[in-house]
Amino acid sequence: MFDIVVAADILGIIAFALSGFLVGVRNHLDLLGLIISTSLTALGGGIVRDVILGRTPFAFNEYYPAITVITTILLIFAFRLYRREQLERQWLFVISDTIGLVAFSITGALLAIEVEFNFFGVMILSFITAVGGGVLRDTMINQVPSVLISDFYGSIAVIVSVLLLILAHFDMITTLGVAGVAGFAIALRLLAYTKQWHLPKLTMD
C-alpha cells in the first residue's frame, strides 16, 4: 500500500502544483506569490493529513515532495504552460486540478484505512487531504474556497473514499483496483464539469 500512496502523492503534487501556479497567474501574483500558491496547493492537504494522523508531515521528512514541486515549477516555465490562451481555455487547470483532487483523495483514504479509522474517519481524512491545499490557497488570495461553491468538487473525495472502503472490505486494495477507482473518479469529475452539475443550493426566496 505504501508504494501506491507515494505514487498517488507524487501525482497529486504535480497536478496541484500546476493548478496552484495557474491560479496564481490568474490572480496576478508576483514570483514569490506564485511559489507560495504552488507550494500551498501541492503540499497543504498532505501536511494537514499527516498532522491528523499524528506523524511528521511528509513534506518535512521526505525529499520527494519538495523535489516534485520544484521540478513542476521549472517545467511550467520551460514549456510556458501559463500562457494566456491556455488559461482562457481553462482545461489545463481543470484537468490538473481534477487529477490532484483524486490522487490526494486516494492517499487520504488509504492511510485512514491503514490505521483503521472508522467509516466517517476515512471519508473526512480523504476530503481534507484532497481539498486542504486548495482551501489554503484560496484563503491566501482572499477568495471563497472553490470547494464551497464549485460544481461537484468535494463530493468526488467522498465518492473515492466510499469506493476504497468497499474495496478494503473485500480485501481488493490492489494497484489495479485503486487505478480503477481513480479512473472512474476523474471521468466523473470531468463529466460533472462539462455538464455543469451542481449540488442543490438553498436560497432565501
C-alpha positions as CSV (number, residue, x, y, z in Angstrom):
1,M,0.0,0.0,0.0
2,F,2.9,2.4,0.8
3,D,4.1,2.4,-2.9
4,I,0.5,3.2,-4.0
5,V,0.4,6.1,-1.5
6,V,3.7,7.5,-2.6
7,A,2.8,7.2,-6.3
8,A,-0.5,9.0,-5.7
9,D,1.2,11.6,-3.6
10,I,3.6,12.4,-6.4
11,L,0.8,12.6,-9.0
12,G,-1.2,14.8,-6.7
13,I,1.7,17.1,-6.0
14,I,2.4,17.6,-9.7
15,A,-1.2,18.2,-10.6
16,F,-2.0,20.5,-7.7
17,A,1.3,22.4,-8.2
18,L,0.2,23.1,-11.7
19,S,-3.3,24.2,-10.7
20,G,-1.9,26.3,-7.9
21,F,0.5,28.1,-10.3
22,L,-2.2,28.8,-12.8
23,V,-4.4,30.3,-10.0
24,G,-1.5,32.5,-9.0
25,V,-1.0,33.7,-12.6
26,R,-4.7,34.3,-12.9
27,N,-4.6,36.5,-9.8
28,H,-1.5,38.4,-10.9
29,L,0.7,37.2,-8.1
30,D,4.4,38.0,-8.2
31,L,7.1,35.4,-8.4
32,L,7.2,34.8,-4.6
33,G,3.4,34.7,-4.6
34,L,3.4,32.1,-7.3
35,I,5.8,29.9,-5.4
36,I,3.8,30.1,-2.3
37,S,0.5,29.5,-4.1
38,T,2.1,26.5,-5.9
39,S,3.6,25.0,-2.7
40,L,0.4,25.5,-0.6
41,T,-1.8,23.9,-3.1
42,A,0.5,21.0,-3.7
43,L,1.6,20.2,-0.1
44,G,-1.1,21.8,2.1
45,G,-3.6,18.9,2.1
46,G,-0.9,16.3,2.7
47,I,0.6,18.2,5.6
48,V,-2.8,18.5,7.3
49,R,-3.4,14.8,6.6
50,D,-0.2,13.8,8.3
51,V,-0.9,16.1,11.3
52,I,-4.2,14.4,11.8
53,L,-2.5,11.0,11.6
54,G,-0.1,12.1,14.3
55,R,3.1,11.8,12.2
56,T,5.7,14.2,10.8
57,P,4.3,15.8,7.7
58,F,5.7,14.2,4.6
59,A,6.9,17.5,3.2
60,F,9.3,17.8,6.2
61,N,10.9,14.3,6.3
62,E,10.9,13.2,2.7
63,Y,12.7,14.8,-0.2
64,Y,10.3,13.8,-3.0
65,P,7.6,16.5,-2.2
66,A,10.0,19.5,-2.5
67,I,11.8,18.0,-5.5
68,T,8.4,17.3,-7.2
69,V,7.2,20.9,-6.6
70,I,10.5,22.4,-7.8
71,T,10.6,20.2,-10.9
72,T,7.0,21.0,-11.8
73,I,7.6,24.8,-11.5
74,L,10.7,24.5,-13.7
75,L,8.7,22.5,-16.3
76,I,5.9,25.1,-16.2
77,F,8.4,27.8,-17.1
78,A,10.2,25.7,-19.6
79,F,7.1,24.8,-21.6
80,R,5.3,28.1,-20.9
81,L,2.2,26.3,-19.6
82,Y,1.0,29.6,-18.0
83,R,0.3,31.3,-21.4
84,R,-2.8,33.4,-21.5
85,E,-4.6,31.4,-24.3
86,Q,-4.2,28.2,-22.3
87,L,-5.6,29.9,-19.1
88,E,-8.6,31.1,-21.1
89,R,-9.5,27.6,-22.3
90,Q,-9.3,26.5,-18.6
91,W,-9.0,22.8,-19.5
92,L,-5.3,22.7,-18.4
93,F,-6.4,23.9,-15.0
94,V,-9.5,21.7,-14.7
95,I,-7.7,18.5,-15.7
96,S,-4.7,19.2,-13.4
97,D,-7.0,20.1,-10.5
98,T,-9.1,17.0,-11.1
99,I,-6.1,14.7,-11.1
100,G,-4.8,16.3,-7.9
101,L,-8.1,16.1,-6.2
102,V,-8.5,12.4,-7.0
103,A,-4.9,11.5,-6.2
104,F,-5.0,13.1,-2.8
105,S,-8.4,11.7,-2.0
106,I,-6.9,8.3,-2.6
107,T,-3.9,8.9,-0.3
108,G,-6.1,10.2,2.5
109,A,-8.5,7.3,2.3
110,L,-5.8,4.6,2.0
111,L,-3.8,6.0,5.0
112,A,-7.0,6.3,7.1
113,I,-7.9,2.7,6.2
114,E,-4.4,1.5,7.1
115,V,-4.7,3.0,10.6
116,E,-8.2,1.6,10.9
117,F,-10.2,4.8,11.0
118,N,-13.9,4.2,11.0
119,F,-16.2,4.9,8.0
120,F,-16.6,8.6,8.8
121,G,-12.9,9.0,9.6
122,V,-11.9,7.6,6.2
123,M,-14.2,10.0,4.4
124,I,-13.2,13.0,6.4
125,L,-9.4,12.4,6.0
126,S,-9.9,11.8,2.3
127,F,-11.8,15.0,2.0
128,I,-9.4,17.1,4.0
129,T,-6.4,15.7,2.1
130,A,-8.0,16.5,-1.2
131,V,-9.2,20.0,-0.6
132,G,-6.9,21.2,2.2
133,G,-4.3,22.7,-0.1
134,G,-6.9,24.4,-2.3
135,V,-8.6,25.9,0.7
136,L,-5.3,27.4,2.0
137,R,-4.5,28.8,-1.5
138,D,-7.9,30.4,-1.9
139,T,-7.8,31.8,1.6
140,M,-4.4,33.3,0.9
141,I,-5.7,35.1,-2.2
142,N,-8.8,36.2,-0.4
143,Q,-11.5,34.3,-2.3
144,V,-14.2,31.9,-1.3
145,P,-12.6,28.4,-1.3
146,S,-13.7,26.7,-4.5
147,V,-14.8,23.5,-2.6
148,L,-17.6,25.5,-1.1
149,I,-19.1,26.7,-4.4
150,S,-17.6,24.6,-7.2
151,D,-19.5,22.0,-9.2
152,F,-19.5,18.6,-7.7
153,Y,-15.9,19.1,-6.4
154,G,-15.7,17.9,-2.8
155,S,-18.2,15.2,-3.5
156,I,-15.6,13.4,-5.5
157,A,-13.4,12.9,-2.4
158,V,-16.4,11.4,-0.6
159,I,-17.1,9.0,-3.5
160,V,-13.5,7.9,-3.7
161,S,-13.3,7.2,0.0
162,V,-16.6,5.1,-0.2
163,L,-15.3,3.1,-3.2
164,L,-12.0,2.4,-1.5
165,L,-13.8,1.3,1.7
166,I,-15.8,-1.2,-0.4
167,L,-12.5,-2.5,-1.9
168,A,-10.9,-2.8,1.5
169,H,-14.0,-4.7,2.8
170,F,-13.5,-7.3,0.1
171,D,-9.7,-7.2,0.5
172,M,-9.3,-5.8,-3.0
173,I,-6.9,-2.9,-2.4
174,T,-4.5,-3.5,-5.2
175,T,-2.8,-1.3,-7.8
176,L,-5.4,-2.2,-10.4
177,G,-8.3,-1.6,-8.0
178,V,-7.0,1.8,-6.9
179,A,-6.3,2.7,-10.6
180,G,-9.9,1.8,-11.5
181,V,-11.3,4.0,-8.7
182,A,-9.0,6.8,-9.9
183,G,-10.1,6.5,-13.5
184,F,-13.8,6.4,-12.5
185,A,-13.4,9.5,-10.2
186,I,-11.5,11.5,-12.8
187,A,-14.1,10.7,-15.5
188,L,-16.9,11.6,-13.1
189,R,-15.4,14.9,-12.2
190,L,-14.8,15.9,-15.8
191,L,-18.3,14.9,-16.8
192,A,-19.7,16.9,-13.9
193,Y,-17.6,19.9,-15.1
194,T,-18.7,19.5,-18.7
195,K,-22.4,19.1,-17.8
196,Q,-22.1,21.7,-15.1
197,W,-23.6,19.5,-12.4
198,H,-24.1,21.3,-9.0
199,L,-25.3,20.2,-5.6
200,P,-28.5,21.8,-4.5
201,K,-28.2,25.3,-3.0
202,L,-30.6,26.9,-0.5
203,T,-32.0,30.4,-1.2
204,M,-33.7,32.9,1.0
205,D,-36.6,33.3,-1.5
